[in-house]
Amino acid sequence: MHSNDNIKITIAENLLKINAIKLSTKNPFRWASGWNSPIYCDNRTILSYPNIRSQVSKALSNLLNEKFGKPDVIAGVATGAIGIGMLVANFLNLPFIYVRPEAKKHGRKNQIEGKVDSNQKVVVIEDLISTGKSSINAVEALRNQNIEVLGMVAIFTYGFDISYNNFKSQKINLETLSDYNTLIDVALKNNYISQDEVIELESWNESPSTWIKN
């Protein structure tokens, strides 16, 4: 088994173990978007577990180095990826900035917080990829300041077609530590879910905006 596959499995196992990811086909969650979902992911939970946050920040750093080389600055997407982004920057001994969803209405009215210069090379850290809109918004804010975005590294992706298409259209290279298919395999193997629930979870992933539980 390739080392990247080992990381995918280990990360998925740990996200389930600490309840950063919860699976519930019988009582679905309702996302802010209005979608009904049998899965809920809150990777900020990782920050409360020192061993796992160290593992994740090291794995993100290694993946970043492997795919993009060493940038000038690490950028986290507010608010979910500020903590883990800072840990990655610390691991790599690099400057850290973070990007707000929009510019502040007061003070210096910054959207990008921290010291970064135009033409510097940045890798963006995300905690979770769903449709990709908030992630792409952060990349656009950086690009608007003539900052070169080498790519994005995230902990987990739902693997929606819409996110793949969104990143492709914006020419953003995305790498993730783990993904939805790996998660479902791991959850079934470790008895978090049954085979019937796998069918529901796969059905949701194919059409999340219209999914209704059977």
C-alpha positions as protocol buffer text, in pm:
chain_id: "A"
residue {
  index: 1
  type: MET
  ca { x: 0 y: 0 z: 0 }
}
residue {
  index: 2
  type: HIS
  ca { x: 129 y: 345 z: -94 }
}
residue {
  index: 3
  type: SER
  ca { x: 222 y: 572 z: 200 }
}
residue {
  index: 4
  type: ASN
  ca { x: -36 y: 830 z: 83 }
}
residue {
  index: 5
  type: ASP
  ca { x: -305 y: 560 z: 109 }
}
residue {
  index: 6
  type: ASN
  ca { x: -188 y: 486 z: 464 }
}
residue {
  index: 7
  type: ILE
  ca { x: -222 y: 853 z: 555 }
}
residue {
  index: 8
  type: LYS
  ca { x: -571 y: 870 z: 398 }
}
residue {
  index: 9
  type: ILE
  ca { x: -685 y: 574 z: 607 }
}
residue {
  index: 10
  type: THR
  ca { x: -519 y: 691 z: 930 }
}
residue {
  index: 11
  type: ILE
  ca { x: -664 y: 1042 z: 903 }
}
residue {
  index: 12
  type: ALA
  ca { x: -1013 y: 901 z: 833 }
}
residue {
  index: 13
  type: GLU
  ca { x: -985 y: 666 z: 1132 }
}
residue {
  index: 14
  type: ASN
  ca { x: -884 y: 949 z: 1363 }
}
residue {
  index: 15
  type: LEU
  ca { x: -1153 y: 1189 z: 1240 }
}
residue {
  index: 16
  type: LEU
  ca { x: -1414 y: 924 z: 1319 }
}
residue {
  index: 17
  type: LYS
  ca { x: -1254 y: 835 z: 1653 }
}
residue {
  index: 18
  type: ILE
  ca { x: -1267 y: 1193 z: 1788 }
}
residue {
  index: 19
  type: ASN
  ca { x: -1611 y: 1265 z: 1637 }
}
residue {
  index: 20
  type: ALA
  ca { x: -1474 y: 1533 z: 1406 }
}
residue {
  index: 21
  type: ILE
  ca { x: -1683 y: 1346 z: 1149 }
}
residue {
  index: 22
  type: LYS
  ca { x: -2023 y: 1209 z: 1246 }
}
residue {
  index: 23
  type: LEU
  ca { x: -2232 y: 977 z: 1029 }
}
residue {
  index: 24
  type: SER
  ca { x: -2608 y: 949 z: 1077 }
}
residue {
  index: 25
  type: THR
  ca { x: -2832 y: 826 z: 797 }
}
residue {
  index: 26
  type: LYS
  ca { x: -3132 y: 782 z: 1030 }
}
residue {
  index: 27
  type: ASN
  ca { x: -3125 y: 1136 z: 1169 }
}
residue {
  index: 28
  type: PRO
  ca { x: -2961 y: 1352 z: 902 }
}
residue {
  index: 29
  type: PHE
  ca { x: -2794 y: 1685 z: 976 }
}
residue {
  index: 30
  type: ARG
  ca { x: -2909 y: 2008 z: 814 }
}
residue {
  index: 31
  type: TRP
  ca { x: -2629 y: 2217 z: 669 }
}
residue {
  index: 32
  type: ALA
  ca { x: -2633 y: 2596 z: 661 }
}
residue {
  index: 33
  type: SER
  ca { x: -2688 y: 2567 z: 284 }
}
residue {
  index: 34
  type: GLY
  ca { x: -3020 y: 2393 z: 354 }
}
residue {
  index: 35
  type: TRP
  ca { x: -2893 y: 2054 z: 234 }
}
residue {
  index: 36
  type: ASN
  ca { x: -2992 y: 1745 z: 432 }
}
residue {
  index: 37
  type: SER
  ca { x: -2684 y: 1539 z: 501 }
}
residue {
  index: 38
  type: PRO
  ca { x: -2604 y: 1204 z: 668 }
}
residue {
  index: 39
  type: ILE
  ca { x: -2254 y: 1336 z: 748 }
}
residue {
  index: 40
  type: TYR
  ca { x: -2127 y: 1629 z: 949 }
}
residue {
  index: 41
  type: CYS
  ca { x: -1763 y: 1732 z: 962 }
}
residue {
  index: 42
  type: ASP
  ca { x: -1607 y: 1976 z: 1209 }
}
residue {
  index: 43
  type: ASN
  ca { x: -1230 y: 1949 z: 1180 }
}
residue {
  index: 44
  type: ARG
  ca { x: -1177 y: 2219 z: 1443 }
}
residue {
  index: 45
  type: THR
  ca { x: -1223 y: 1930 z: 1689 }
}
residue {
  index: 46
  type: ILE
  ca { x: -873 y: 1817 z: 1587 }
}
residue {
  index: 47
  type: LEU
  ca { x: -724 y: 2113 z: 1775 }
}
residue {
  index: 48
  type: SER
  ca { x: -844 y: 1967 z: 2106 }
}
residue {
  index: 49
  type: TYR
  ca { x: -636 y: 1649 z: 2060 }
}
residue {
  index: 50
  type: PRO
  ca { x: -261 y: 1728 z: 2075 }
}
residue {
  index: 51
  type: ASN
  ca { x: -138 y: 1399 z: 1926 }
}
residue {
  index: 52
  type: ILE
  ca { x: -382 y: 1409 z: 1636 }
}
residue {
  index: 53
  type: ARG
  ca { x: -331 y: 1778 z: 1562 }
}
residue {
  index: 54
  type: SER
  ca { x: 45 y: 1714 z: 1551 }
}
residue {
  index: 55
  type: GLN
  ca { x: -10 y: 1422 z: 1314 }
}
residue {
  index: 56
  type: VAL
  ca { x: -240 y: 1626 z: 1088 }
}
residue {
  index: 57
  type: SER
  ca { x: -16 y: 1933 z: 1077 }
}
residue {
  index: 58
  type: LYS
  ca { x: 288 y: 1717 z: 997 }
}
residue {
  index: 59
  type: ALA
  ca { x: 97 y: 1528 z: 725 }
}
residue {
  index: 60
  type: LEU
  ca { x: -30 y: 1855 z: 572 }
}
residue {
  index: 61
  type: SER
  ca { x: 324 y: 1994 z: 578 }
}
residue {
  index: 62
  type: ASN
  ca { x: 468 y: 1685 z: 411 }
}
residue {
  index: 63
  type: LEU
  ca { x: 196 y: 1682 z: 143 }
}
residue {
  index: 64
  type: LEU
  ca { x: 250 y: 2054 z: 83 }
}
residue {
  index: 65
  type: ASN
  ca { x: 627 y: 2007 z: 41 }
}
residue {
  index: 66
  type: GLU
  ca { x: 579 y: 1707 z: -186 }
}
residue {
  index: 67
  type: LYS
  ca { x: 327 y: 1875 z: -418 }
}
residue {
  index: 68
  type: PHE
  ca { x: 423 y: 2244 z: -414 }
}
residue {
  index: 69
  type: GLY
  ca { x: 769 y: 2287 z: -263 }
}
residue {
  index: 70
  type: LYS
  ca { x: 834 y: 2543 z: 10 }
}
residue {
  index: 71
  type: PRO
  ca { x: 629 y: 2864 z: -28 }
}
residue {
  index: 72
  type: ASP
  ca { x: 712 y: 3205 z: 120 }
}
residue {
  index: 73
  type: VAL
  ca { x: 399 y: 3219 z: 334 }
}
residue {
  index: 74
  type: ILE
  ca { x: 125 y: 2985 z: 463 }
}
residue {
  index: 75
  type: ALA
  ca { x: -234 y: 3116 z: 446 }
}
residue {
  index: 76
  type: GLY
  ca { x: -527 y: 2979 z: 646 }
}
residue {
  index: 77
  type: VAL
  ca { x: -890 y: 3027 z: 546 }
}
residue {
  index: 78
  type: ALA
  ca { x: -1090 y: 3188 z: 828 }
}
residue {
  index: 79
  type: THR
  ca { x: -1214 y: 3068 z: 1057 }
}
residue {
  index: 80
  type: GLY
  ca { x: -1197 y: 2691 z: 1032 }
}
residue {
  index: 81
  type: ALA
  ca { x: -839 y: 2665 z: 907 }
}
residue {
  index: 82
  type: ILE
  ca { x: -672 y: 2937 z: 1115 }
}
residue {
  index: 83
  type: GLY
  ca { x: -566 y: 2698 z: 1391 }
}
residue {
  index: 84
  type: ILE
  ca { x: -440 y: 2414 z: 1174 }
}
residue {
  index: 85
  type: GLY
  ca { x: -285 y: 2659 z: 926 }
}
residue {
  index: 86
  type: MET
  ca { x: -86 y: 2820 z: 1205 }
}
residue {
  index: 87
  type: LEU
  ca { x: 38 y: 2476 z: 1315 }
}
residue {
  index: 88
  type: VAL
  ca { x: 154 y: 2402 z: 960 }
}
residue {
  index: 89
  type: ALA
  ca { x: 332 y: 2738 z: 937 }
}
residue {
  index: 90
  type: ASN
  ca { x: 499 y: 2667 z: 1271 }
}
residue {
  index: 91
  type: PHE
  ca { x: 605 y: 2317 z: 1162 }
}
residue {
  index: 92
  type: LEU
  ca { x: 760 y: 2463 z: 844 }
}
residue {
  index: 93
  type: ASN
  ca { x: 896 y: 2773 z: 1021 }
}
residue {
  index: 94
  type: LEU
  ca { x: 717 y: 3002 z: 775 }
}
residue {
  index: 95
  type: PRO
  ca { x: 519 y: 3326 z: 812 }
}
residue {
  index: 96
  type: PHE
  ca { x: 144 y: 3286 z: 855 }
}
residue {
  index: 97
  type: ILE
  ca { x: -151 y: 3492 z: 732 }
}
residue {
  index: 98
  type: TYR
  ca { x: -523 y: 3426 z: 719 }
}
residue {
  index: 99
  type: VAL
  ca { x: -796 y: 3528 z: 479 }
}
residue {
  index: 100
  type: ARG
  ca { x: -1141 y: 3644 z: 590 }
}
residue {
  index: 101
  type: PRO
  ca { x: -1458 y: 3568 z: 388 }
}
residue {
  index: 102
  type: GLU
  ca { x: -1478 y: 3943 z: 320 }
}
residue {
  index: 103
  type: ALA
  ca { x: -1301 y: 4263 z: 421 }
}
residue {
  index: 104
  type: LYS
  ca { x: -1366 y: 4397 z: 771 }
}
residue {
  index: 105
  type: LYS
  ca { x: -1609 y: 4688 z: 787 }
}
residue {
  index: 106
  type: HIS
  ca { x: -1394 y: 4884 z: 1033 }
}
residue {
  index: 107
  type: GLY
  ca { x: -1032 y: 4960 z: 1124 }
}
residue {
  index: 108
  type: ARG
  ca { x: -795 y: 4889 z: 837 }
}
residue {
  index: 109
  type: LYS
  ca { x: -1072 y: 4697 z: 658 }
}
residue {
  index: 110
  type: ASN
  ca { x: -842 y: 4404 z: 584 }
}
residue {
  index: 111
  type: GLN
  ca { x: -953 y: 4083 z: 422 }
}
residue {
  index: 112
  type: ILE
  ca { x: -601 y: 3940 z: 446 }
}
residue {
  index: 113
  type: GLU
  ca { x: -458 y: 3952 z: 799 }
}
residue {
  index: 114
  type: GLY
  ca { x: -82 y: 3939 z: 847 }
}
residue {
  index: 115
  type: LYS
  ca { x: 229 y: 4035 z: 652 }
}
residue {
  index: 116
  type: VAL
  ca { x: 248 y: 3926 z: 289 }
}
residue {
  index: 117
  type: ASP
  ca { x: 388 y: 4106 z: -15 }
}
residue {
  index: 118
  type: SER
  ca { x: 275 y: 4098 z: -376 }
}
residue {
  index: 119
  type: ASN
  ca { x: 458 y: 3835 z: -585 }
}
residue {
  index: 120
  type: GLN
  ca { x: 526 y: 3617 z: -280 }
}
residue {
  index: 121
  type: LYS
  ca { x: 436 y: 3249 z: -315 }
}
residue {
  index: 122
  type: VAL
  ca { x: 161 y: 3117 z: -87 }
}
residue {
  index: 123
  type: VAL
  ca { x: 4 y: 2779 z: -16 }
}
residue {
  index: 124
  type: VAL
  ca { x: -347 y: 2793 z: 129 }
}
residue {
  index: 125
  type: ILE
  ca { x: -457 y: 2558 z: 409 }
}
residue {
  index: 126
  type: GLU
  ca { x: -820 y: 2448 z: 439 }
}
residue {
  index: 127
  type: ASP
  ca { x: -987 y: 2222 z: 693 }
}
residue {
  index: 128
  type: LEU
  ca { x: -1271 y: 2097 z: 471 }
}
residue {
  index: 129
  type: ILE
  ca { x: -1377 y: 2111 z: 107 }
}
residue {
  index: 130
  type: SER
  ca { x: -1750 y: 2094 z: 29 }
}
residue {
  index: 131
  type: THR
  ca { x: -1851 y: 2296 z: -279 }
}
residue {
  index: 132
  type: GLY
  ca { x: -1522 y: 2487 z: -264 }
}
residue {
  index: 133
  type: LYS
  ca { x: -1678 y: 2833 z: -282 }
}
residue {
  index: 134
  type: SER
  ca { x: -1529 y: 2975 z: 40 }
}
residue {
  index: 135
  type: SER
  ca { x: -1189 y: 2826 z: -45 }
}
residue {
  index: 136
  type: ILE
  ca { x: -1192 y: 2979 z: -393 }
}
residue {
  index: 137
  type: ASN
  ca { x: -1302 y: 3312 z: -245 }
}
residue {
  index: 138
  type: ALA
  ca { x: -986 y: 3312 z: -30 }
}
residue {
  index: 139
  type: VAL
  ca { x: -765 y: 3231 z: -330 }
}
residue {
  index: 140
  type: GLU
  ca { x: -923 y: 3513 z: -531 }
}
residue {
  index: 141
  type: ALA
  ca { x: -859 y: 3761 z: -247 }
}
residue {
  index: 142
  type: LEU
  ca { x: -490 y: 3665 z: -253 }
}
residue {
  index: 143
  type: ARG
  ca { x: -465 y: 3676 z: -630 }
}
residue {
  index: 144
  type: ASN
  ca { x: -625 y: 4021 z: -630 }
}
residue {
  index: 145
  type: GLN
  ca { x: -322 y: 4139 z: -430 }
}
residue {
  index: 146
  type: ASN
  ca { x: -85 y: 3989 z: -691 }
}
residue {
  index: 147
  type: ILE
  ca { x: 9 y: 3708 z: -456 }
}
residue {
  index: 148
  type: GLU
  ca { x: 101 y: 3382 z: -630 }
}
residue {
  index: 149
  type: VAL
  ca { x: -107 y: 3091 z: -499 }
}
residue {
  index: 150
  type: LEU
  ca { x: 82 y: 2768 z: -561 }
}
residue {
  index: 151
  type: GLY
  ca { x: -211 y: 2555 z: -449 }
}
residue {
  index: 152
  type: MET
  ca { x: -428 y: 2446 z: -160 }
}
residue {
  index: 153
  type: VAL
  ca { x: -392 y: 2164 z: 91 }
}
residue {
  index: 154
  type: ALA
  ca { x: -695 y: 2047 z: 290 }
}
residue {
  index: 155
  type: ILE
  ca { x: -760 y: 1786 z: 557 }
}
residue {
  index: 156
  type: PHE
  ca { x: -1075 y: 1636 z: 402 }
}
residue {
  index: 157
  type: THR
  ca { x: -1295 y: 1663 z: 94 }
}
residue {
  index: 158
  type: TYR
  ca { x: -1647 y: 1537 z: 30 }
}
residue {
  index: 159
  type: GLY
  ca { x: -1538 y: 1485 z: -330 }
}
residue {
  index: 160
  type: PHE
  ca { x: -1840 y: 1652 z: -490 }
}
residue {
  index: 161
  type: ASP
  ca { x: -1831 y: 1696 z: -867 }
}
residue {
  index: 162
  type: ILE
  ca { x: -1920 y: 2063 z: -815 }
}
residue {
  index: 163
  type: SER
  ca { x: -1607 y: 2121 z: -606 }
}
residue {
  index: 164
  type: TYR
  ca { x: -1386 y: 1947 z: -863 }
}
residue {
  index: 165
  type: ASN
  ca { x: -1534 y: 2161 z: -1139 }
}
residue {
  index: 166
  type: ASN
  ca { x: -1505 y: 2481 z: -933 }
}
residue {
  index: 167
  type: PHE
  ca { x: -1137 y: 2428 z: -860 }
}
residue {
  index: 168
  type: LYS
  ca { x: -1064 y: 2327 z: -1218 }
}
residue {
  index: 169
  type: SER
  ca { x: -1236 y: 2635 z: -1361 }
}
residue {
  index: 170
  type: GLN
  ca { x: -1032 y: 2862 z: -1131 }
}
residue {
  index: 171
  type: LYS
  ca { x: -709 y: 2673 z: -1206 }
}
residue {
  index: 172
  type: ILE
  ca { x: -645 y: 2592 z: -840 }
}
residue {
  index: 173
  type: ASN
  ca { x: -440 y: 2281 z: -756 }
}
residue {
  index: 174
  type: LEU
  ca { x: -603 y: 2103 z: -460 }
}
residue {
  index: 175
  type: GLU
  ca { x: -448 y: 1824 z: -253 }
}
residue {
  index: 176
  type: THR
  ca { x: -621 y: 1657 z: 43 }
}
residue {
  index: 177
  type: LEU
  ca { x: -509 y: 1425 z: 321 }
}
residue {
  index: 178
  type: SER
  ca { x: -824 y: 1214 z: 310 }
}
residue {
  index: 179
  type: ASP
  ca { x: -1151 y: 1191 z: 120 }
}
residue {
  index: 180
  type: TYR
  ca { x: -1509 y: 1071 z: 131 }
}
residue {
  index: 181
  type: ASN
  ca { x: -1457 y: 732 z: -35 }
}
residue {
  index: 182
  type: THR
  ca { x: -1176 y: 647 z: 207 }
}
residue {
  index: 183
  type: LEU
  ca { x: -1390 y: 758 z: 500 }
}
residue {
  index: 184
  type: ILE
  ca { x: -1682 y: 532 z: 401 }
}
residue {
  index: 185
  type: ASP
  ca { x: -1450 y: 233 z: 356 }
}
residue {
  index: 186
  type: VAL
  ca { x: -1293 y: 293 z: 697 }
}
residue {
  index: 187
  type: ALA
  ca { x: -1630 y: 353 z: 867 }
}
residue {
  index: 188
  type: LEU
  ca { x: -1769 y: 24 z: 731 }
}
residue {
  index: 189
  type: LYS
  ca { x: -1457 y: -174 z: 820 }
}
residue {
  index: 190
  type: ASN
  ca { x: -1464 y: -40 z: 1178 }
}
residue {
  index: 191
  type: ASN
  ca { x: -1839 y: -92 z: 1224 }
}
residue {
  index: 192
  type: TYR
  ca { x: -1939 y: 272 z: 1245 }
}
residue {
  index: 193
  type: ILE
  ca { x: -2195 y: 201 z: 971 }
}
residue {
  index: 194
  type: SER
  ca { x: -2372 y: -94 z: 808 }
}
residue {
  index: 195
  type: GLN
  ca { x: -2371 y: -195 z: 441 }
}
residue {
  index: 196
  type: ASP
  ca { x: -2723 y: -48 z: 404 }
}
residue {
  index: 197
  type: GLU
  ca { x: -2597 y: 284 z: 537 }
}
residue {
  index: 198
  type: VAL
  ca { x: -2311 y: 276 z: 284 }
}
residue {
  index: 199
  type: ILE
  ca { x: -2573 y: 273 z: 6 }
}
residue {
  index: 200
  type: GLU
  ca { x: -2743 y: 579 z: 160 }
}
residue {
  index: 201
  type: LEU
  ca { x: -2412 y: 760 z: 203 }
}
residue {
  index: 202
  type: GLU
  ca { x: -2311 y: 692 z: -156 }
}
residue {
  index: 203
  type: SER
  ca { x: -2652 y: 808 z: -280 }
}
residue {
  index: 204
  type: TRP
  ca { x: -2615 y: 1134 z: -86 }
}
residue {
  index: 205
  type: ASN
  ca { x: -2266 y: 1196 z: -220 }
}
residue {
  index: 206
  type: GLU
  ca { x: -2385 y: 1161 z: -579 }
}
residue {
  index: 207
  type: SER
  ca { x: -2658 y: 1425 z: -536 }
}
residue {
  index: 208
  type: PRO
  ca { x: -2623 y: 1607 z: -202 }
}
residue {
  index: 209
  type: SER
  ca { x: -2852 y: 1900 z: -286 }
}
residue {
  index: 210
  type: THR
  ca { x: -3154 y: 1678 z: -360 }
}
residue {
  index: 211
  type: TRP
  ca { x: -3093 y: 1382 z: -124 }
}
residue {
  index: 212
  type: ILE
  ca { x: -3378 y: 1266 z: 99 }
}
residue {
  index: 213
  type: LYS
  ca { x: -3322 y: 972 z: 331 }
}
residue {
  index: 214
  type: ASN
  ca { x: -3511 y: 653 z: 248 }
}
